Amino acid sequence: MNVILAESAGFCFGVEKAVGIVYEQIEKNTDGRQIYTFGPIIHNDEVVKDLESKGVHCIDDETQFPSIKGSVLIIRSHGVSRHIYKMAEENGIEVVDATCPFVKKIHNIVYEESQKGSEIIIVGDSSHPEVLGIIGWVSGPYRTIGNEEEALKFEGDKNKHYFIVSQTTFNLEKFQSIVEIISKKGYYYNVVNTICNATATRQKEAGVIANHADMMIVIGDPKSSNTRKLYEICRQYCKDTYYIQTVKDLASANLKQPGICVGITAGASTPNHIIQEVLLYVRGIQ
């Protein structure tokens, strides 16, 4: 059996930074204040469970702020709306910002461009926390477009200026296709490709490996947007692709095929120890 592990598999810079900040706050918390994260710090149940075992709890709604006065609130890597910072301050909550720098860059872009009068188009999943956070920095009209079909249905105003950005973990090829569709409609627009370099590299590498592999294993949480996109890309090139969260999910995979090539990649929120467990398991199959 030949096993290929993607070099880009696992934590990206933003996720590693965010998770590190939480553990750092645990170490620094000598006065016993409660630590919360606004939503799960990353989309990975294994990491979230470990943090909960160390006393870090997750809240999902700003209406809970009055009940956590005096606590520490960590903003997750996906980022949040502007008003979350204001509400936290009003409730005497110390904010520790772990927003991914690439996401923060999008916040600044949409804020500045909407202030200039542009209508913002956000290419991404409208229900994803990163996109919801980006929306919260727009001071004027905006739209979200999640796929080519929605782009084809897009009807705007030829007298308006549109400014297009993307969710950082969006599929690069789909983003380019959506922009091309909008361009052909003849609208006046500017576009910034805000898909992070790590995402683009991960997606490209996954496609190359899947194109040569007989079987692909994609590791990540079911809620992880970037992992789902890796799975979609791998499925394009390798029909025998498995989307797993831990090594236990490989029970149904037929790995005892002589001479097969197995490719392994993982989403940006997958811890290295889970990747290594899967790698050792696969290599141990005879």
Secondary structure by P-SEA (a helix, b strand, c coil): cbbbbbccccccaaaaaaaaaaaaaaaaccccccccccccccccaaaaaaaaaacbbbbcccccccccccbbbbbccccccaaaaaaaaaabbbbbbcccaaaaaaaaaaaaaaaaccbbbbccccccaaaaaaaaaccccccccccaaaaaabbbbccbbbbbbccccccaaaaaaaaaaaaaacccccccccccaaaaaaaaaaaaaaaaccbbbbbcccccaaaaaaaaaaaacccbbbbbccccccccccccccbbbbbbbbcccccaaaaaaaaaaaaacc
